Amino acid sequence: MILTDSNLKNREELLPSEKGWAYRMQMEAIKRQGNRSDLSKSLTGAHDAHKLKSRDIVAENNSENR
């Protein structure tokens, strides 16, 4: 996660294929963490706790639409 996050934020120009690869790597890392039911407003920005899909988390972390 740290490697892909750093790569996405520090490079000025990324090819779409490089972004896609980095997003996929982030999604796989999130999926390996297992199912979580304790996601709260600190991750979601919402007041009620709910589960997020890995693509939603990756999109939110990278300021992208899912």
DAZI-V397250 format. One record per backbone hydrogen bond with DSSP energy under -0.5 kcal/mol. CO is the residue of the C=O (numbers start at 1). NH is the residue of the N-H. Records with the same first field share a line. If there is no record, write none. Layout:
# DAZI-V397250
CO->NH, NH
This chain:
# DAZI-V397250
1->5
2->6
3->7
4->8
5->9
6->10
7->11
12->14
15->18, 19
16->20
17->21
18->22
19->23
20->24
21->25
22->26
23->27
24->28
25->29
26->30
27->31
28->32
29->33
30->33
31->34
39->50
40->43, 44
41->45
53->56, 57
54->58
55->59
56->60
57->61
58->62
59->64
60->63
